Amino acid sequence: MTVQWACTSCGISPPLVNIIPTVCNTATYTLPASTSTRFYDDGGPGGDCNTDGTVGNFANAGCETITTICAAPGEYLIAIFSVFSMYNTSSGFDWMVIYEGPTTGGAVLFDNRMGAINNPVGTSCNYDGTSLSFCAVGRCLTFRFYASSVVNREGWDALVMSVPVECVPLPVSLLSFIGEKQENINRLSWKTESELNNDYFILEQSTDGFTWRTITKENGAGNSTDLNSYSFDHSDFPKTINYYRLTQVDFDGKRETFDIVSIDNSSDRKLIKRFNTIGQEVDENFKGIVIEYYDDNTHVKRLQK
């Protein structure tokens, strides 16, 4: 998931001694203030897609390895993966779960087990090093890893930093939110490149930009680093300018509302009759105040010149 935090230069020192977890063990590490370290599997740093079955692969021990890494007291933890190429098909041979906090009881930030939200991220050698970054709301992240004896792959490599400025992960990284008029419907569509604890989206419609009504609720992806696409076709709309807004709601009820989009449907309605101010029906050649009645049961008073 894409992570944003407040500092552009946090004064981080060069990496410390690398953290390499011991297979089948549970361990906790605390970084000194304003330092960084490399965290990678026991096959070695970087990973190499050409080393299947040879040096460079993590141990296929058939057990769980749990590593907790914490920032220094008063600081915050960031983990950025440059390699994440564990072999994880829908069968879920090898997987990692990342938790917020110092135990596996915290909120799940990433899960690519069989049937989980991020499966099969990391399949074979396709990770490009652009989307797996995590920011601890507290001080710690916990990494739970399992490797079967079925396949051999190169594992993971991450830069982990203790930073003095609080990092704030965005719940949803919205790539786009657009509205398009298509024949008799208004199509609303949006895309996300990452989602964090995202329960659902609310899509609302308005004719004045002040009074809103909910037209649909769409389930979110929970926690995801994939590109997710959503759409809704709105057909029950008045023939005027329609405004739409999108709101994202977390599992804990927190929400974020994005920019409003508009679609002009005013040309879709048909004029039925025109009347002057004394109730006489007139045509388009009449000059003066007219009241126009449309097929959507609306009327407009205007000066016809």
N, C-alpha and C positions, 0 to 999 in steps of 0.2 A: 504494500500500500504506500502511496505517496505520503511523505511526512513533511510538514513545514514546522520550523521553529524560529524563534525570534532573533537569534544572533547569526551574523554572517561570518564572524571570526571570533571563535570562543577561546582562543589562546591555548589550543590543545597541543600537548607535547608529542614528540615522536612515539610510536608504539612501544609498549613495554614488552616483557616476556610474553610470548604467545600462550593463549589458553587452549589446550588440547585435551578434551575430555577423555578420561579413562573408561573404556568400554564396560558397561554394566554397572558403573558406579554412579553415586549421587554426590555432587559437590557444589559448593558455593564460593564465588570469588567476589571480592570488593575492590574496585579500582581506586587508586589514589586520586586526589582532586585534580581536575583538568588534565587528564591523561587519556590515552587510548591504547587498545591492544587488538591483536588479531585473534579471532576465535574460529578454529576450523577443526575438521574431523581428523582422526588419527592416520588417515591416508596421506596427509600432507597438505600444504597450502595451495590454493589456486584451483586444484582439480584439473584433470586432463581427460578429455573424451577419448583419447587414444590409448588409455591404460587399462581397459577392461580386463579384470582378472589378474592384474599385475600390480606393481608398486604404484601408489597413488589412490587406491581405493580404501574406503573405510572398512572396518572389521565387520564381517557378517556374523555377529555373535548370537543372533536370535534372542536378544534381551533388550530391555529399555535402559537408556543412559539419560540421566537428568542433570542438567547443568544450569545453575542460577548465577547470573552476573548482576552485580549491584553497582550503582554509582557511589561516589564518595558521599559522606553525610552532607546534606544541604545541596547536593547537585542532582543532575538528572541523567538518565541513560538513553543513548541512541545506538541502534544496531543497524548497519547497512551491509547487505549481502552483495558481494561481487560474484559469487558462484552459488548456485543452488541447483544441482543437477542430480539429485537422488532419483533413482529409477522408481517411479510411482505411477503405475498404470491404474486402471479402475480396480484391479485386484489388490492394490495397496501393499506391495511387497515391502517397501521401505518408506518411512514417513517421518515427519517432524510436526510437533505441536508447540506453539509459542504462546506463553501465558503472561499476562500482566501481573507483576508482583513476584514475591520470593518463593511461591509454591505453585503446584499444579492445580490449586484451588482457585486461582485468579481467573479473570476474564480471558477467554480464548481470542487471541489476535490473529492466529494463523493455524490452519488444520488441513493437512492434505492426506489424511487417512482415507481408506476406502469409504466412499459415500459421503465424505465430508465436503465442506463448502469450497475448499481450495484444491481438491483433487481434480485433475492430475497435474497441478503446478509442479514443475521440476522434472517432468517426464523426460527421460533420456538427457540430451545435451542442449535443450532449447532455451534455457534461461539466459536472458540478455543483459542482466545486471541493472535493470532500470526501475523495477517496481517493488522489490522486497526491502523495505526500510521500516523500522519500528521505533517508536518513541515511547518510553515508559512514562505514564502519568505520574507514578510514584518514583521509586529509585531503582527498581529491579525488573528484569525479564527472566523468565524461566524457559529453558529449551528442553523438550522431551523428545528423544530420538530413538527410533527402532530400525534395525536392519536385519532382514531375514537372511537365510543362507541360499536364497534362490538365484539372485543376480548380483553382479558387481558393478558399482558405479563410483564416481569420484567424490560425491558428497557436497559439502558446503564450505564457504569461506566468507567471513564477515569482519568488518571493522567495527569495533565496539568502543564508544566514547563516553566519558563522564564529563558533562558540560555544566557550567555554572548558571546558565540561563534556562528557565523552564521551556520545554518544548511542548507545543500544543498540536497534537494530531487532529487533522480535520476529519469529521465523521464521514463525509462523502466528498470525493473529488469529482465534481461535475464537469464533464467535457462539453456538453451542449444541452440546450433545452430549446426546442423550436416548435412552431405551430404552422401548419400548412392547410389551406383550403383545397379539398379534393372532392369534386362533384358535390354530393349532398352531405359530406361529413367534414369536420375539422379534425385533422390528425395531429395529436400532440405526441412528441417523441423526445426522449432524453437518453443520454449515455453517461456512464460513470467509468472512471479508470481505476477507482479503488473505493471500498466501503469499509467502515469500521463500526461494528455494533449497530448496523442499520436495520431497524425493524420493518418500516414501510414508508411509502411515499403517499402524500395527499395531493390530489390535483383538484384545483378549484376554478370556478368560472365566475365572471362578473360582467355587467354591462356598463358600469360606471367607474370601476377601479376602487370602489370603497366597500360595497356590499358584496360578499362572496358566498357561494354555495359549493359544497363538495360534490364532485361528479364521479370520483372514483378513488379507491385506495388500492395501491399496488404493493405487494410484498417486496421488501428489499432483499439483498443477497447476504445480509448478516455481516460477515467479515470476508472480504474478497479483494484480491489484487488483480483480478481479471477485468477485461473490458465487458461491461454489462449494458445491454440495450433494453429500453422499455418503450412502450407506445400505448396510446389509448385513442379510439375513434369516438368523437363526440358528435352525436346527431341531433340531440334535443337542445338546440340553441336558438335564441331569437335572431331575427334577421337585422342585425345591427353590428356595430363593432363589439367583438367579444374579447375580453381579457382573460388570461389564464395565468395562474401562479402555481408553483410547485414547492411543496414543503417536505422535508425529510425528517423522520421521527426515529430517535434512538430507542433501544430496548428499555432504557430508563426514563423515557418520556421527554428527554431533551430534543429540541427541534431546531431546524435551520430552514429559512425560506429564501428561495432564489429569485432572480430577476423575473419580472412579469413580461409575458409575450402577448401580442394582440393579433387578431385575425379580423379583417373587415368583411363582414357578411351582409352589409347594408344593401349591396347591389342584388342580393338574392331575392328580396321581397318584391312583390308586384303591386303597382298602384291600381286601386279599384275605382275610386271616385274622388272628385274635387268639389268642394263647396265654398261659397263665399261666406262672409260673416252673418248674412241674413238667412242662410240655409238653402240658397239656390245652387243647383249643380252647375258647374262651369267647366270649360275645357282649358287646354294649355295656353290659349290666346287671351284669357282673361287677365287684366292687370289690376293688381291690388292684393289684399290679404286673402289667402286661401287656406283651407284645411284639407290636407290630403289623407285619405284612408287607405291602408294597405292590407294585404291578404293575411298578415300575421296578427291582425287585430290591434295594430298600432296606428297612431295618426300624428301628423306633423303640421304645425301652423307656421306658415312662412309668407314672405312678400314675393309675389310673382310679378316680374317686370316685363 
